[in-house]
Amino acid sequence: MNQPQGLVSSISLSSNVRPATHHLGVRGGAFSATVNERGAITMDGGARIVNWFVAADDRWHTPAVEQGVRQQRRAGVPVIETRVRIPGGDAVQRVWCVPDAGGLVVVEITNDSTLPIAVAFDSPDVLCDRTPSPLGPQGIELPKGSVVFPIGHTSSLRVALRPSGGGASVGSLAALPGHDQLQRGWLASVERAGYAVLPDKALPSIVNRLRSDCLVFSAHDIDEWPEDFVASGDDVAVVIALHQMMLLGEDTSRHVEEIAERIERILGQVRRESETPWDVERALYCAQHLFVALDEERAARDVSRARGQLAQASSPPNVVPKDVRAVAWMEEMLASPRRDGSVGLLQHGIPTLWRGVNLECHRIVASPEHTVSFGVRWHGSRPALLWEVGGPFGLRLGAGATDPSWSTTDPAGDALLA
């Protein structure tokens, strides 16, 4: 794997930080939580918010309003790191979820400074292997029940938060999986659907974030999905998200009737259009793939037939979409499933940002039976393509706008494109 180490999601050089909402949870779990751009944790559907505070050598630092807050989502997966500048270094908060004891939100505070500090949480429901300070918060007004823990130089404190209704015994928090282990596990999970190493370093992390959200909400009903993940009324986005869940190994069989209903609505909206929007074209392919995977062959044939009767599809926009369409955008730019069953590699041309820079992708879905991996190496101004197809022999590859003259059915090889 060659993934970027992190995506900077919020940086504060003043008291203003770009708003962010990071969804946390476990794969297929029944609970979820969020972390905002300053490290505040929201649980139980918004009924419970836990803030953190740092007592440094000079004063109490409140991340909710502090200057110098920086936040990173590690490689795009749900391990969130928030740093607060204090004298001599940083106070570092890392948050992730584990399935242990029915599901826990783990919070680890590291004193990355040269002096001892203390950290406070404005909630009495904090689980910890250590006993909080008997004096409680001193020099700051916090809600009743708030707890304070001292942290020595270069030391860490681990606490956990339990969702409402959780009652299983927790045991030692030190035995829970750490953030590095969780990051590796999440990367392995999201890369099951394929991954890419691209000149646009942020895009793979964005895709990892969206796929992680798909896994967090895969066991939830569609109408329970948060609007900032996928709006339930956005038929195209819902179908794309369900397709990603299927590629990631989740069971989508309970959604088969809803997929059919949403595709009917989508087709009703675009049948008379002079051009089929690219995301609609992609959603129709996703539905076709879903139906094949769910042994709904007749439904898959119906979608394929309807897709073939629509106007030609538009090219994806130059700007990466903001929602789950970003995953479809990346896949479409790399490997575009055509209506005739062939696949266009770099079908829509090579984006300006990518030109002259080597790239590679692995196991990108190309059909219900195939994946494709390829790399691009540059020979002057010309791209050299090296490819490998996974699946039955016979898949025809082309290069669309990148090189209309090239095509092959070879399962592996290399070619210098125009």
Secondary structure, DSSP 8 states (H G I E B T S, - for coil): ----S-EEEEE-SSS-----EEEEE-TT-S-EEEEETTS-EEEGGGTEEE-EEEE-SSSEE-TTT-SSEEEEEGGGSS-EEEEEEETTEEEEEEEEEE-GGG-EEEEEEEEESSS-EEEEES-S-EEESS---TT---SS---TT-EEEEE-TT-EEEEEE--TT--S----GGGS--HHHHHHHHHHHHGGG-EEE-SSTHHHHHHHHHHHHHHHTTTS-GGGS-TTT--TT-HHHHHHHHHHHHHTT---GGGHHHHHHHHHHHHHHHTT-SSB-HHHHHHHHHHHHHHHHTT-HHHHHHHHHHHHTS--B----SS--SSTHHHHHHHHHHEEE-TTS-EEETTT---GGGTTS-EEEEEEE-SSS-EEEEEEEEETTEEEEEEEEESSTT--EEEGGGEEEEEE--SEEEEE--
